Amino acid sequence: MLNPEDVKRVEKPATVRDLGPVDASAIMPRLQKFSEQAWDAENARKENRFACFHHTRHIVHRFTQGNRDVRAHYETPSWLIWRDLLQPIMDKAALPYGYAQNGFPKAMFARLAAGNAIDRHVDGAGSNLQCHKIHVPLVTNPKATFTVADEEFHLPVGHAYEVNNIKPHAAANLGDEDRIHFIFELYDASQFDEKVA
């Protein structure tokens, strides 16, 4: 029986931490082949149906069941399609943490519609305290912002960023093009005996 209390809490950045350059350029040519209907179908299957995401569609590859314990994560069929491109990005962004074994319980694409926003919210307790939340911008514009507490940031393409998701945060996309981020979570899987992917 899994006990979430067995998982160490991670230290979050005060707001946003730049993890350095990552090359995610191979993702968009494949993602551009996805139709609007495919985006809608994937979004309809997601577990993270929170009111703050009313203008955001997701393609979920991995997710933590019920947001309780990072070890209780599952993969969706889309992970098989995307793993070859996403795993190297995740591994590169994880290097600054120096974990003996990386665990990646969540991975998804998030598409915030042009001219819209993600409402200010806090991701809450449970698994959100156990892992680092990392954003890799794929498509953005100067009018796309991310706010943590009372600080506003623009996250350019080409780098990975850890965001503090347990402080009040929000996003806005006032540009003319949808903003797309690859978002995943990371924790130190070496704290457990079992093998975690």
Secondary structure, 3 states (H helix, E strand, C coil): CCCHHHCCCCCCCCCEEEEEECCCCCHHHHHCCCCHHHHHHHHHCCCCCCHHHCCEEEEEEEEEHHHCCCCCEEECHHHHHHHHHHHHHHHHHHHHHCCCCEECCCEEEEEECCCEEEEEECCCCHHHHCCEEEEEEEECCCCEEEEECCEEECCCCCEEEEECCCCCEEEEECCCCCEEEEEEEEEEHHHCCCCCC
